[in-house]
Amino acid sequence: MRDILTIPFNEVDSLIIACDNSGAIGMKEDDLVQVPYETVAYYAFRVAVMECIAAGGEPISVLLHNFCGNEPWDELVRGIKKGISELKLVDVRITGSTESNFSLLQSAVGLVVLGKKSLAETIEITYSKQLKFAVVGKPLVGDEVIEKYDDVVPLSVFQEVSKVNDVMIWPVGSKGILNEINQMFPNQEFSQEMIISNVDILKSAGPSTCFLIVFRSEQEETIQKVTGSFYHSLHIEK
């Protein structure tokens, strides 16, 4: 089950709601990961917008919940706008609220992306042994996201893959690649021993530094061309 909510609101369209949270990441003294607030918001937006797009949604609005104090607001908004710019999205409105009555010892941010999707559009794929799997990017978490930035798949690559017909894309979260594969195909059961890859399939991918893609064998050349060095094949023995 994808981490989104789908709500039909007329006969042809539905609303896609995706979200992400981060805590103890920012510029407060007690934060466990010290990074600028622009980076915090960028990666929170990244997670939510990837979930939205993967579910077939066209992002239309961003809601920011800021528990870092009044001062970081503009910097947080810049991080969101950076992601919007990378995706070349237009008319995506940003709103939100700041907790200004009380000061927290650690930074905290919540972010919601709203998207619009046609009810007629479907991107689900039934599992078969003929399908091919790949990971695009590498699973990274914490300081690795900054230190190994070149291994983080760009939003622009994710967007290009999402435009390829008849493929299924799935952002990888904190529970790792293996968990996400089992979420993609809940009627199947995959174990660590079944999957051969050069990436760690149990490791957290933090702010979705990589994503899964499922496709037909004849599409592999196109996928590899779009993803370049970020492409890592997954072989499933089942």
N, C-alpha and C positions, 0 to 999 in steps of 0.2 A: 504494500500500500504506500503510495507516494505521500509525502508530507505536505499535502495541500487540501483545500476544501473547494468543491465545485458546487456552485449554486445557480441553477437556471433562473433567468430573470425575464425572459420573454420566449417566444416560440422558436427563435433561431439562435440565441446567444446564451452563454452562461458566464458567471463571474468566477474567476480563479483567485483564491486567496492563499498566499504563501508567506511564511514568516521565518525569522531567525533571531536568536538572542546571543549576546555575549556578556560575560562578566569577568571582572578582575583583569581586563585588558584595556590599557589606556595609559594615561599620564599621571594618575594618582600615586602617591608614595607607596601605598599598599597593593598596588596592582601587581599581579604575578608576571604579566608580560607587558613590557614597557614599549609602547608604540604610539605615534601621533593619532589623534582622534580621527583625522581624515582616513587613515588606514583602517581603523576600527569600523567606521561606517561603510567604507568601500567593501570590505569583506563580508559584513553583515548583509549588505545589499546584494553582493555577489551570490550568496547562498540562496536568498529568497527569490531573486530574479531567475536564477538557473532552474529552480523548482517550478516557477511559473511558466517559463518557456518550455521546459521539458514536458509539462502537462498540456502543451498546446496553446498556452495563453499569450496574448499580446499585452505587455505591461502598459498600464495607463496611469497608475498613481503609486506613490510611496508614502507610508505613514511611519514617522520616526518617533520612538519613545526614548527620551534622553534622561538618564539618571546620573549624568556626569557633572551637572551644574550648568549655569547659564553660559559661561564663557565658551565652552567647546561647541556651541550650537552651529555657528557658521562653518567651523572646520568639519563637523559631522556632515553637514549638507554638501560641502565640497566633495567629500568622499563618495556620497551618493551620486552627485553630478558627474564625477569621474567615470563611474560605472555606466551611467546613462550614455555618456559620450562615447565610450568604447563600443557600446552596442548600436550607436547611431540611432537611438530612439528619439522620437519627437513627441511633444505634447504630453510628457509624463510629469504630472504635478506632484509636488512634495509638500506635505504638511506634517504636523505632529505636536508634541507637547514636551515640556521640561519639568522635572521635579525640582522646584525652586524653593520650597518651604523647608526642606531638610537636606543636609549634606551627607552623602554616603562616604564611607572610608575607601571603597573601591569603585571603579567605573562600572557602569552597566548600561547596555543599549538593547532595545528591542526594535525590530523593523519588520514592517508588513509591506508586501508588494501585491497590488491588485492588478489583475489582468482580465482581458476579455477573450472569450473563445467561442467559436462557432459550435453549436451542438452537433452538427453533422460531422465534425472532424474527430477522427479517432486515431490513436497512435499505439494501440496495444498490439502485441505480437504473441501468438501462441507458440509455446516452446516446442522445438523439434531438434533432433540431432544434426540437422543440416544447417542450423543457424550458426553464425560466427559471433564471437564475443571479443571485445577489446576494452582496454582502459586507456583513456586519453588524459595525460598528465600523470603525476605521481602523488600518492597520499602523503601529506605533510601536516604537521600540527605544531602549535605554539611558535617558538622562535624560528623553527625551520621554515615557516611560511615566508619570513623575511630573509633568512640566510640563504635559502635555496629558491629564491624567487624565479629563477630561470626554469624550474621544473613545474611551476604552477601554470596550468593551461590557461591561456588568455580567454577572456569572455568572447572576444571576436571569433576565436576558433570554435568555441561552444555554439555560438550563434550560427556559424556556417554549417556545422554538422546538423544542427536542428532543421536546416532547410533541405537536407537530403531526403528524398521521398522514401517512405516505407522503412525507416529505421526507428529504433526505440532508444532514447537517451535517458540517462538516469544519474543525477548528481550523487556523488559518494559523500556520506556524512561521517559523523564521529564513530559509528559502529563498524566502519570498514567495508571493503569491497565484497567479501563473502556474504555479509548480512544483506547488502543491497541486492545481490543476485537472487537471494532467497525471497526478497521482497518483490522483485520483478516477476518471479514465477512462483507464487505461493502454493501452487499445486504440485510443485516439485520439491525435492530436498537435496541440497548440494552441501558437500562437506569439503573441508580444506584439502583432503587427499585427492579429491576429484579434479582440482583446478591447478593447472600448470601455468606459471607466469613468472616474469622477472621482477614483478612488483609484489610488495607485501600485502596480501589480501585480507589480513586481520587488522592492519594498522588504521588508526583514525586518519581521515582525510581532512580534518579540521574544517576550514571554511570552503569545503568542496573544491579542493585544489586539483581534483581529477573527477572524471565522470565515466560511467559505463556506456557502451554502445552495443546494440545487438542488431545484426544485419545479415543479409544473404551473401553467400560467397562471391557472387558476381559483382557485389558492391564494394569489395575490399579495396580495389585499386583507387576508387573514388575517395573512400574514407581516408586511406593513407595519404593521398595527395593533399587533402584538406588539412589533416592533422600533423603531417610531417614528423618531426622527431618526438612529438608528444605521444605518438602511437605505441601502445604496448599490447601485444596479442595475449589473449587468454584461451588456453585450450582446456576444454571440459571433457573429462573422461566419464561418460555416463551411458 
